[in-house]
Amino acid sequence: MNLQESIRRILKEETTIKETVRDMVKSHGFIITSKMVGSLDEVHEILDLKGTQEDMLFIVNTILKHDLNEPMCNFVVSKTLHSIKTLVNIPLVDPDNPDFWTDEAIETFLETKISDMVYKLGKGLVRGNNINVSAVKC
């Protein structure tokens, strides 16, 4: 096998691994994939995430779909001039619930929780200050 064939084979293997891990993250989330691959650092290294808008959209969408275990109606992640903005809609609080929290308290709690999760699972590539949570009627 000559040098050119070796390079092609290696590049094809790297592309296949990257695509496989990206598909795993899309379908299972960062937490489960990092356990399968070995660590979150390895997932980020394989995916070669750089912090582009596309990378940020991928990270936030994946975390909200698969890694966040909180009730939510829906969410929207959109591009801004240099970053992204995220709006998460959660169900209104039932005042008859014995564990009653105000809508504002839950919104603040979830904004902090989601921001922290996005920052940690995104390895700092996405700042959590562009995440807004609103209680709405689902």
C-alpha positions as CSV (number, residue, x, y, z in Angstrom):
1,M,0.0,0.0,0.0
2,N,1.5,3.3,-1.0
3,L,1.4,6.5,1.0
4,Q,-1.5,8.1,-0.8
5,E,-3.7,5.0,-0.2
6,S,-2.7,5.0,3.5
7,I,-3.7,8.7,3.9
8,R,-7.1,8.0,2.2
9,R,-7.8,5.0,4.5
10,I,-6.9,7.0,7.6
11,L,-9.0,10.0,6.6
12,K,-11.9,7.7,5.8
13,E,-11.6,6.0,9.2
14,E,-11.5,9.4,11.0
15,T,-14.6,10.6,9.1
16,T,-16.5,7.4,9.9
17,I,-15.7,7.7,13.6
18,K,-16.7,11.3,13.7
19,E,-20.0,10.6,11.9
20,T,-20.7,7.7,14.2
21,V,-20.1,9.6,17.4
22,R,-22.1,12.6,16.0
23,D,-25.0,10.3,15.3
24,M,-24.7,8.8,18.8
25,V,-24.8,12.3,20.3
26,K,-27.8,13.3,18.2
27,S,-29.8,10.2,19.2
28,H,-28.7,9.7,22.8
29,G,-27.2,13.0,24.0
30,F,-23.9,14.0,25.4
31,I,-24.2,12.2,28.8
32,I,-24.9,8.7,27.4
33,T,-22.5,9.1,24.5
34,S,-19.7,10.2,26.8
35,K,-20.2,7.1,28.9
36,M,-20.1,4.9,25.8
37,V,-17.0,6.7,24.3
38,G,-15.1,7.1,27.6
39,S,-15.4,10.8,28.6
40,L,-16.9,14.1,27.6
41,D,-13.5,15.3,26.6
42,E,-13.1,12.4,24.1
43,V,-16.5,13.2,22.6
44,H,-15.6,16.8,22.0
45,E,-12.2,15.8,20.6
46,I,-13.7,13.3,18.2
47,L,-16.4,15.8,17.1
48,D,-13.8,18.6,16.8
49,L,-16.3,21.2,18.1
50,K,-14.9,24.7,17.7
51,G,-17.6,27.0,19.0
52,T,-19.1,28.1,15.6
53,Q,-22.8,28.9,15.5
54,E,-23.5,25.5,13.9
55,D,-21.6,23.8,16.8
56,M,-23.5,25.9,19.4
57,L,-26.8,25.1,17.8
58,F,-25.9,21.4,17.7
59,I,-24.8,21.4,21.4
60,V,-27.9,23.3,22.7
61,N,-30.4,21.4,20.6
62,T,-28.9,18.0,21.7
63,I,-28.8,18.9,25.4
64,L,-32.4,20.2,25.4
65,K,-33.7,17.1,23.5
66,H,-31.7,14.4,25.3
67,D,-29.9,15.5,28.4
68,L,-32.3,17.8,30.3
69,N,-34.7,15.9,32.4
70,E,-37.2,18.7,33.1
71,P,-40.7,19.1,31.9
72,M,-40.9,21.5,29.0
73,C,-43.5,22.3,26.3
74,N,-41.0,23.2,23.6
75,F,-37.9,25.2,22.8
76,V,-36.5,27.4,20.1
77,V,-32.8,27.9,19.4
78,S,-32.0,30.6,16.9
79,K,-28.9,32.3,15.5
80,T,-28.1,35.9,16.5
81,L,-25.4,38.0,14.9
82,H,-22.5,36.3,16.6
83,S,-24.0,33.7,18.9
84,I,-27.3,31.9,19.5
85,K,-30.4,32.6,21.6
86,T,-32.5,29.9,23.3
87,L,-36.1,30.2,24.5
88,V,-37.4,27.3,26.6
89,N,-41.2,27.1,27.3
90,I,-42.2,25.2,30.4
91,P,-45.7,24.4,31.7
92,L,-47.4,26.8,34.1
93,V,-47.3,25.9,37.7
94,D,-50.3,24.2,39.2
95,P,-51.2,26.3,42.3
96,D,-52.9,23.2,43.9
97,N,-49.7,21.3,43.9
98,P,-48.4,20.9,47.5
99,D,-44.8,21.6,46.2
100,F,-46.0,24.9,44.8
101,W,-43.3,27.2,43.4
102,T,-44.1,30.5,41.6
103,D,-43.6,30.5,37.9
104,E,-40.9,33.1,38.3
105,A,-39.0,30.9,40.8
106,I,-39.1,27.9,38.5
107,E,-38.1,30.0,35.5
108,T,-35.0,31.4,37.4
109,F,-34.1,27.9,38.7
110,L,-34.4,26.3,35.2
111,E,-32.5,29.1,33.5
112,T,-29.6,28.5,35.9
113,K,-29.8,24.8,35.6
114,I,-29.9,24.8,31.8
115,S,-27.2,27.4,31.6
116,D,-24.9,25.4,33.8
117,M,-25.7,22.2,31.9
118,V,-25.0,23.8,28.5
119,Y,-21.8,25.3,29.8
120,K,-20.5,22.0,31.3
121,L,-21.6,19.6,28.5
122,G,-20.6,22.2,25.9
123,K,-17.1,22.4,27.5
124,G,-17.5,26.2,27.6
125,L,-18.2,26.7,23.9
126,V,-21.7,28.0,24.7
127,R,-22.3,30.6,27.3
128,G,-25.6,30.2,29.2
129,N,-26.4,33.9,29.3
130,N,-28.5,33.6,26.1
131,I,-31.0,31.2,27.6
132,N,-34.5,32.3,28.6
133,V,-37.1,30.2,30.3
134,S,-40.8,31.2,30.2
135,A,-43.8,29.5,31.8
136,V,-46.6,29.2,29.3
137,K,-49.8,27.3,28.9
138,C,-48.9,24.1,27.0
